[in-house]
Amino acid sequence: MKTLSMTSLLSGLVLFAAPAFATSTTSIPAFEASITTAQGPNSPGGATLVRSEIRAALEAFIYDTGPMGVDSTERGHLTTRLNDTSFQQSLTGTAAKYFADFYELNDATFTSHPLYQGSVAQTPASLFGATGPLASNADIREGYIPNGQGIANQTTLATAFTTFFEPPVGPFQPITVKELIERLGTTSIKGSTPSVDEVEGAVAYITQISRNSNRLYVADWTCRRCSFSPWNTRGYVIAAVSTDRRFVRMVSVWTADFGND
């Protein structure tokens, strides 16, 4: 997954053009409407907002000005909510963590910081300590943003992935270690399910980077006629980010082929 082709760039435009892009005039009311519904008597947590509810509400911002999400107006609204004590107290601990992680990642900066991603020396099977569909279909790269030249945010992660892995990628979203285990272990990979050993090894390897920072993100990708396959392909990528937000380890998993038209 090394060479960025014109086909993959064009397919990325098609991929990202698919959702109906909103503006802050619609995304902010949509977010607030979701919050009102989530605090209703029929919601899972009642007046308390749980993680799944705040995640769903924040999705109103993801496709605002483009695939990278939050613009300055939305950022200002989120800042107000972040500093709203009563609102923050209405969130469960995991919901508040998701809100904070989303806010940090989507900083309304649309200029990518220089994040070079180089291939690791060992094979995924060696790094995970097990063989199987996960190790066989994983591509691992990692690297630093030079000191003083920025930090990992939404735009930087997406740009680095498409530059060094090739496929266009959707927006990155925060996940927990539990959600990481679920994604690695339950997603079918070309018709096969990874073994427990593969998943445990992959989780240990990925979280070496994020263990102290709790910064884990996931995004889905789709590529039409990429250089690494004659087929249309799809998959996902996990990004683990260090405490200083400069070192990033990415594990991309190729999950399926879906035709060659």
N, C-alpha and C positions, 0 to 999 in steps of 0.2 A: 504494500500500500504506500508507494513512495511518490509516484509521478502524478501531479495534479493535471488532469486532462480537461479539455474544453467541454467534453461531453458531461463530465461530472459537475463542472461549474454550471452548465445550463440546466442539468437535472436538479441541481440545488435551487436554482431560481424557480423551477416548477414546483419543487417540494415546498418551498417557503411561500409561494404565492397561493398555495391551496387554501389556507385558512383565510377568513375574511378579516383583514387587518382592522383593528379598531383605532380610536383615538382616545385621548384622555377624557373627552366629553362623554364617551360611552363606557370606557373601561372603569373609570372611578365609580360611576353610579352602579355598574354591574357588580363591582367588588362590594360596595356598601349593601346592595340588595342581597348578595350572598351571605353577608354577615348577619343581616336582619333575619333571614330565613334560618341560618344556623343557630340563632339564639331563640328560635321559636320553640313552642312546647313539644313539637313532634320531632325535633332534632335529637341525635344520639346523646348529646351532652346537655340538652336543655339550654339554659341561658349560658352555660359554659361552652366555649369553643374548643373542640378537639382538633388534633393534628390534621386529620383527613378533611375537616371542614375548612380550616384556614388555608390548606394547600389548594383546595378547589376554588376558594374565593380569590386567591392570588393569581390563579391562572388567567383571570380577566386581563392581567397586565402583560402577559407573555408575548402576545402578538400585536402589540400596540403600534409602534412606529416601524415595525419590521420584526424579523425572527429573533432578534436579540432582546426584545422586550422593553423594559421600563425606560421611559423618557423623563426629562427633568420635571415636568408637571406631575407625573405620577409619583416620582421620587419624593417630591414635596409632600404629597398626600400621605405617602407611607411614613415619612418622617414625622408628620403630625400624629399619626396613629402609633408610631413607636414611642412617642413621648406622652401619649395619652394614658395616664395611670389607670383609669377605670377600664379602658379597653384592654390594656395589658393584663390586668387582674382577671379579666374574663376568659383568658386563655389558659389552658392546661400547660404544664411545664413543657411538654413536647411540642405543643402548638406554638408557644412563645419562641422556642428554639427554632422552629421552622421559619417563623416570621423573621426572626433576626438573621438567619442564614440566607433567606431569600433577599432580604434588604441589602445585606453585605455583597452578595454575588451580583445583584442587578443594580449597579451604582450609577446608571445613566451615562456611563462613559462608553462612547462608541468607537473610540480609537484603541486598537489592539496594542498591548505592551509586548515587547520582544521576548517571546517564549520559544526557545529552540528545543525541539524534541528529538532525541537520538535513540536509536534502537538499543536495547539492552543486549549484553553479550550472551547470556544463557537462554536456553529455550524455555517457553512457558512450562513444559512438562517438568523440567529441572527445577524451576522456580516454585512451582506449585507442589512438587514432590509426588506427582501422580500423572498418569496418562489418561486420555479419554477425549470426548468431544469438546470440552471446554478448553483444555490445553492445546488441542489440535487446531482450534479455530480462533485462538487468541493472538493478538498482535500487541506487543508491549513497548512503550516508549516513555522516556522521561527526560526532564531537563529543568534548567533554572531560567528565571528572568534575572538578568544582571542587576546587581545591587544598585539601587537608586533609579532604576528604569521602569518601575511600576510593580503591580501586584496582579495576581490571578483574579480576573473578574469574568463576567459572562462573555464579553467580546473577545478577550484574550484566549480563553479556553476554546471557543468555537473556531477562531482563526487558526490557532495552533493545530487543532485536530484536522481541519480540512487541508492545511498546508502539508502536514507530515504524514497523515494517514490516507488522505485523498477524498473519502466520501463527504458530501455535504452533511451537516449535522443539525439536528433540532436544538432547541434551547436546553441548557443544562439546568437540572433541578436538584436541590439538596436531598440527600437520603441518609438514613441511619444505618448502623451496622446490621441491624435486623433486616432492613429493607435490602441491603446489599446481599445478604445471604439468600434472601428470597429471590432476588433477581438472578443471581448466579445459579441457584439450585433448581429453580422451577421453569426457567425459560428453555423451551426445546431448541436444541442446536442441531439443525439439519436432521431433525427427526429423532434425535437421541437426547437423553437427559444426563447431565453430568453426575458423576459419582460424588458421594459424600467427601471422599478424600480430596478430590479435585477442588470442590467448593471450599473446604476448610483451608486447603493450601493457598488458594487464590485469595481468600479473605485475609489470611495472615500476611501474605505478601503485599496486598494493596494497603492494608491498614498500618503497615510499617511507617508510612508517610503521614497518614492522617491521625494516628493514635493520640497525639497530644493536642491536635488542633480541632478534631471532630469535624473536619471539612471533607466531606464525601459528596460527589455529584454524579448524576447519571444523565445521559442523553441518548436518544435514538438516532440512527442514521439510515439513509437509503441511498443507493447509488445505482445509476443506470449505465451499464457498459463501462465500468471503471477498468483501469488498466490491469488489475489483478484478477479479473474474471470476465469470461464472455457472456455471463448471465447478469441479469439485474439482481442486486443483492441487498440485504438489509441486516441490521444488527444493532448493537448498543455499545456505548463506551462508558467506563467508570473513570472518573478523575479523582485522585487523592491529592490533597493540597497540604503543604507543610504549614507550621505555625506562623511563619513569617510571610506566607502566601507567595513565595517566590519559587519553590520547588514543586513540580507537578509530575506525578506518575499517572500515565493513562494506560488502561487496558481495554482494547477494542475487541469485541467478540462478534464474529460473523455468524449469524444464526440461520439464515435461509437464503435460497435462490428463488426467484419468482418469475422466470421467463427471460427471454432475450429480445423482446420487441423494442 
